[in-house]
């Protein structure tokens, strides 16, 4: 029973991750240390030894990075849900055999 619940939780987490990926595709917003960025804005990159560096990332660079990662997020979530479904199948067959 607990294995079934764990697999169900994995499936729900995968679907939630896929839903978040789809939501982020339709509602893009980018921030720099909690401040929303707009076209033309730049963000100074952090390294862990100092707060601001000479390296900057533009709004457009952040948008491109997000566009690249969004399909990965959706596919990872769907893969998690599919894997959980695969794991639940044998557990369901064992329950009917008992």
Buried (B, 14 or more C-beta within 10 A) or exposed (E): EEEBEBBBEBBEBBBEBBEBBBEBBEEEEBEBEEEEBEEEBBBBEEEEEEEEEEEEBBBBEBBEEBEEEBEEBBEBBBEBBEBBBEBBEEBEEEEEEE
